[in-house]
Structure formats: C-alpha cells, structure tokens
Amino acid sequence: MKTNTGAKKRFTLTGTGKIKRKHAYKSHILTKKSTKRKRNLTYFGVVDKADKQNIKRLLAMK
C-alpha cells in the first residue's frame, strides 16, 4: 500500500509511537491574533486517539 503524500508532509512519528502535527490558523491574518495565541500555535500538537488509526493507515503503517 502506498503512503498518502499529503499525510507524510503533515505528520511525523515520535519515538514512542505518537503522531505529531502542526497547529492550524498560523499561516495568514496574524495581525488580529494575540502574541500569546500565535506563540502557542507554533508548538507541535499530538494527534488525538480517535484519529490515530486513520492517520496510521494513510502513512501505510499497517
């Protein structure tokens, strides 16, 4: 099974098997967002347990 190219650009796997993702809403219209909000959007998030199986399938991990 092939890896979904959109998914491989957006998600990375950690050493413990969690899936990292970037936060949304950080690309444009940044003037109205507070500095704190923009700073917190910079950090990586972890994919929720409910979505983990679908993303692993897109990444052809089983």
N, C-alpha and C positions, 0 to 999 in steps of 0.2 A: 504494500500500500504506500502511496506517495505522501510525503509531508505537504500540508497546506502551506503555500508560500506566504500567505498573509499572516498566518498564525506564527510561523517561525520568525517573522520580523517583529512581532508584538510580544511574544512570551519567551522567557528564559527559565530554565530549571535550576533550582538550588541544589546543593549537595545533599540535603535531607529529603529531596523529592517534592518540595513545594514548587509552585509555579509563580514566578514574579511577573508583574505587569506594571505599566506606566499608568498614571492617573490621566483622566480626560480633562478637558477645559483649560489647557495650559498653552494653547497654540496661538490664539489671537483674542482681540478685545480684552486686553490685560489692564487697560487704564482704570476701569471701574472696579477691578478686583483688588482687595486689600493685599498689602505686602505679606501678611501672615498667611493668607489663603494661597497666594502664589507660591510661597516657600513650602507649604505643606503639600502642594501638588507636585513639587519637584521630586519627592522621595518615591521609591518603589512601593507598590502595594502587593498583597498576596491574593491570588485568585481564591474565591470562595469555594467551599467544599462541594456545593451544588453544581458548579460549573467545571470542576476539575476533570471529571471523566470525559466530558465532551472535548475539552482542550487537549487532553492526552490523546484522544482519537485523532484530532486534527494534526497533532505533532507525530503521528504514526508511532506511538509508544506502546502499542498493544491493542 
